[in-house]
Amino acid sequence: MTVDDRFSQDFREERGDRPLGIRNEIVTGPVADWATDFSHLEPEWAADPYPIQDDLRQRCPIAHTDRFGGGWLPTRYEDVAGIAYDTDRFSSRSVIMSNFRPPRDLAPIGAAPPISSDPPFHRDARKLLLPAFTKTAVGRREQATREFCHSLIDELEGRPVVDAARDYAQHIPVRVIADMLGFPPEDGPQFREFVENTLEGVNLPPEERIPRLDQLFDYLYVQIRDHVDNPRDDLTTYLINAELYGHRLEASHVAGTMSLLLIAGIDTTWSAIGASLWHLAKTPADRERLVAEPALLPTAVEELLRVYAPVTMARLVKDDMNWRGVDMKADDWVLLSFPAANRDPAQFDRAGKVVIDREENRHAAFGLGIHRCVGSHLARMELRVALEVWLERLPVFGLDDPSAVTWAAGQVRGPRTLPLRIG
């Protein structure tokens, strides 16, 4: 099969013969009791999930819900880690908890390898990506990232109030990922729409959600075909030509991995940058110290990642079982809340407090186990550079209206609007 043959079929046709999986009714609305009826899509969770998680950790460390067809929410570090490392009993074939489950025959590859892959396929799919995300490879992108951050600040100069989420944080990972994949930088608004459809549209009926996801894959196939016709030195061309087990990657594998890089590579870093600026805006002592001691920033970045970890990942229970005292059923969801794990007092001293000079910090912001984020070096670089440039250019800032800050709902939490007063 030639490269052109692999990408001659429309992705929707390729998926068309697959069942949608187990479908569930839409369940939204106020939560009666977070221990027995949790929902990560409710506004109070988006606004401030930490008191809810702290309460659950004390009285019901593994919460349950009947929503989404049934699911579990562990809040202790040891339970989150236990599930993350247990690939025998928990599957990653879907990492986004929604109102339908993909069919079991998607395993072990999944729709977005390697994040959706189970062993043994996962290891080999992940190895394909490692060269693009080494410290050395990421280091080559730092100067361009820094220059782009400065250009964004240039556009903000003279404005007394700026939206640091919309006008700064979201643009940085969009540009970095577009450069890595060889996508047109002017397509950034489409990327943000893809992110929202994928991560914040999980409660839509499948007949609405699937077409929205198809828009993403339609776009990816246009880019893939362009790279087939015009190869260049980027990650898309690399994936098109990559081999696994002696064969070129399937078209669905290439597109699925690109969707992972586009969605996860943008929203997680966008959220981390925004949450960090939100913290510094409301905590003058930390902001002033980092302005005075810029060498402390790499240490502070780790602490900001711990306390405001943006990502929660899902797993699916493989078979009926009793797990640490709770009766889990096959195809139950499990939400691995890395933010809750990072605030567990049994794991971290002063767990709920931001300590920007914390020296020992084995946080789980990038996940645990075999699915630990392959792009962690890239995310750290983007977050550090974004904060360095902001603090250098705009060292005095605060929240303009704390009540105007809004946060994304779902499994990646970060500010969506963040009005800051400059000076």
N, C-alpha and C positions, 0 to 999 in steps of 0.2 A: 504494500500500500504506500503510495506516495504521500508527501505532506499535503498536497492539494486534495487528495482523496479523503484524507482524514477529516478535513474541514469543509467538505462539499455539502454535507447534510445539515439542515437547520437544526439547532439544538432543541427546539420545541418538538420537532418530529422525533428526535432521538429519545426524548423523555415521554413521548405521548403514550407508549404502550405500558408505562409503569403505573400501577395503582397509586393513589394519593396516600395510602396507608390508613391508619386508624383515625377516623374523624370524630371530633367531639363538638358538643354544642359550645357556643360562645358563652362564657361566664364572666361577667364583669359586675362591678358594683361594690358597695361598701363591705369591708371585711368585718365579720362578726367577732372573730377571735383569731388572732394571728397564729396561734398554736394549732388550730384545726381548720383554718380557712384562709391561709395566706395567699396573697397575690402580689407579684412584683410589678404589676402594671398600674396599681392604684396611686393616686396623686400623693398621698402621704408617704408612701414608700419612695417615690421619686424625690420628694422635697427633703426628706431626712430619714433614711432607713436605719440609722445607727441605734437610736433608742429602742426601736422594735427588735433589732437583732440582739441587743444587750438583754432585753427582757426575756426573749426566747432562750437565750443561752443559760439563763438562770432557772427557768421553770419548765422548759420543754426544748431541750437542745436540738431535737430533730422534729421540726414541725411538719404538719401534713395539710394537704388541701385536696378537695374533690374537684377543683377547677382544672381545666385542661385535661380532663380524663384521669386525674390523680397524680399527685407528686409529693416530694419530700424536700425539706430545706434544713440541712444540718448547719449549725451556727458555731460549733466548737472547731478549733483548728485541727484537733486530732481526728475528728470525724470527716471533715473536708479532705484532709490529707489521706485518710484511710480509703475513701472512695476514689480519689484521684489516682491513687497507685494501684487500685484493684481492677485491672482490665479483664480479669476472668469473669467477674460477676456484673460489671457495668460496661455498657457499650457507648461509644462516642459517635454512633452513626447519625445522631442529630445533637447539636450542641446548643440549639436555640429552642427553649421551651415554648410551645405554641399550642393551638387548638387542634393540631393533627400531628400524627407521627409518620415519618417515612417508613416504608416497608422494610422488613428485616433483610430482604435480599440485597439491600444497598450495602450492608456490611460485607467484607471489611474495608471497602474503599470509601464509601460515602460520597456525598455530593460535592464536598469541598476538601479534598485530601491536601495535607495530612491531618487537619484538625478533626475531620469527620471519619478518620480511619481507625480501625482496630488492629492490634497485632495479628499476624506478623507484617502485614502490608504497611502499617504505619511507619515502621523504622526506615524502610527503603524509600518511601515517598518523602519523608522528612529529610533524609540525607541529600536528596536532589536539591533542596533549597539552601542547605547550610553554607555553601560557598558565597552566596550573595549577601549573607547576613553576618559574616565574621566581623570582628572589630576592625580589621584592616580594610575590608570592603566598605564598612560604614564610615570609617575615617575619611575615605575619599569623597564622601558626600557632605562632610561637615562645612567646608568653606562655602559651597553653593547654598546650603541651608542658612548659614549665617547671613550671607548677602541678601537672601530673600527676606529674612526676618527684618533686616534693616530697611528694605524697600517697603515693607508693610508699615513699619513705624513712620517712615517718611510720609506716608499717606495720612497718618493720624495727627501729624503735627498741627498745632493751632486749634485743635478741637478740645474744648474743656471737658467733654464727656464722650467716651468711646465705648463701644460694645466689644470687650476683649474676646468674647467667644466668637461672634460673627465676623468681626473685622480683623482678627489676628489669629486666634488659636486654630480655628477650623482650616485656614488656608495653608498652614505649614505642612501637615501631613498630606494634604491633597497634592501639593506641589512635589513633595518628595516621592510619593508613590507613583504619580504620573511620570516623573523622570525615570524611576526604576523600571516601570513597565513599558516606557516608550509611548505613552498616551499623550494626546494634545493637552497642554496645560489649560487651554480655554474651556475644556470639558468639565472643569471643576464643579460647576453647579449640578451637572448630572450625577457626579459621584456622590454629592451630598444627598440627592434624592434617592439614589440606590441604597445608601446607608439607612435612611429613614424607612424605606420600604422593607428592608431586610430585618432590621432590629426593632423598629417601633411599630410595625404593622402586624405583629404576631397574633393579634386577636381578630383579624379579618377572617371572614369565611374563606376556606381553601379556594373556592372558585373565583374570589377576588385576589387573594394573596398570590396564587400561582402566576397569573398574568403579570403582576407587578414584578415578580422575580424574573419572569421571562424577559422583561425589558432590560434587566441587567445583562442576561446572557446574550440577548440580541446584540447589545453594544459590544460585549466581549468578542463575539464572533466576527463582528466588523473589524475590530482591531487585529484579531488573529489573522484574518484573511489579508489585511493590509501588510502585516509582517511577513506572511508567506510570500507575497509579491515583492516586498521591499525589506529584506532582512537587515537588521542593524544590531548594534552591540547593546542589547538590553535584556531584561529578564523575560519578556515575552518570546523573543526569538530563541533564547536559551531553552525555555520550556517546550517550544515547538520541536526543537531538535534533540531534546533530551531522550535518553533511553532507560528503560527499566526492564530487567529480565531479558535483555537482548532485543527489545522491540521499542519503537517510538511510543510515546505516551498516547493513550486514547484521547480523542478530541474532548470527551467529557472530563477527563482528568486535567488536561491543560486549562480548560475554561473554569473548572471548579477551583483549581489552585489560584488562578488569577482572581476569581471572585473573593476568595479568602483574603488575598493580599490587599485587594482594593477595599473591602469592607472593614476587616479587622485592622488593617494598617492605617486607616484614616480615623475611625471613630474612637478607638482606644486612646490614641495619642492626642487627638483633638480634646477629648475629655480630660486627660491628665494635665495638659497645659492649662486648660480653663480652670480646673479645680485648684491647681497650684496658685494661679493668679488670684482666684477668689480668696484663698486662705491668706495670701500676703496682703491683699487689699483690706481684709478685716483684722489683720494682726500686725499692727505697725512695728512692734518690737522685732518680729522675725524679718519683716521687710527691711528695716533699718540695719539689722545685723548683716544680712546678706549683701546689702549695698556696701557696707563698710568692710566686709570680709568675703569678697567674691570667691576666694579659694575654698570656702566652706560649701559652695553650691552643690558639688557632686554628692556630698554627704546628705545635704538637705533634700536633694532630689529623691534619694532612696526613702527618706522619711515621708515625704509628700506622697510618694507612690504607695507606701504602706498604709497611711491613714486614709488616703482618698483613692484607693485602688478602684479603677473604674469597671473591672470586668467580673462578671459572674458567668460561669459555664454550666451547661446542662449535660447530664448523662441519662441513659435509659437502662432500667433494670433488665437483665437478660432473662432471669427465671424467678419464679416465686421463691422467696426465702425470708428468713428472719435475720435481720442485720442489726446487731447491737441493740436488740430489744424491740425493734419495730418490724411489723410484717409487711414487707415490700412485695408487690405483685409484678409479674412480668409486664414490661412496657410502662411501668410507672416512671415518671420523670424524677430526677434528682437534680436540684439546683445547687451547684458548688459555689457558694458565696465566698470568694476570696476576700472581699471586703470584710465580711464577718470574721473570717479566720484571722485576718490581720489585726483585729481589735479584741482578740481573745486574751483576757488578763492572765490566763494560765500559760500563755506562750510569750507574751510581751510585757515588760515592766511599763507602767504608765500607758497602757494600751490605747486609751482613748485620747491621749494628749500628743500634740505634735511637738517632738523634740528634735529640732533641726540639726543638732550635733550628736545625735544618737550614733554610737560607734558600732554596736552589734545589732544587725538588722536583717535577719533572715526572713524577710517578708515573702508573701505569696502573691504579690501583685501580678506577676507574670505566669501564675499557675503553678501546679505541682505535678510531678510524675512525667510520663512520657510526652504529654501534650504541653509541657512548659513552652512558653512563647518563643518561637524560632526568631522573632524579630526584636528580642529584648534589647540588644545592643543599639539597634536603630531607634527604638522608642526612647531609650535613655539619652541618646545623642540629641534627638529632636527636642525633648523636654529641657535638657540642660541648656542648649543653645537658645531656645525660645526665651527662657528665663534670663539668661545672661544678657541677651540683647535688650529685652524689655527693661531690666533693672539698670542697665547702662544708659539707655536713652530716656527712660521715664521713671526715675528713681522714687518719685513721690506720687502716690496714687492711693485712692480708697474707694469703697463702695459708694456709688452715687445714691442709690436707693436699694437697700437690702431686699425689700419686698419685690423688687422688679427682677431679681435673679430667678431664672427658671432652669429646671434640670430635666434631662432626658429620662423618660420612663423605659423600663425594660432591663436588659442584662448588661448594658454598657451605660454607666451613669456619669454624666458630666454636665457642666453648665451649657445651656443652649442660648441664653441671653445673659450677659454679664456687664451691666453698665458701670463703668469706672470713671470717677472724677480725677482728672490729671492735675497735679500741682497742688 
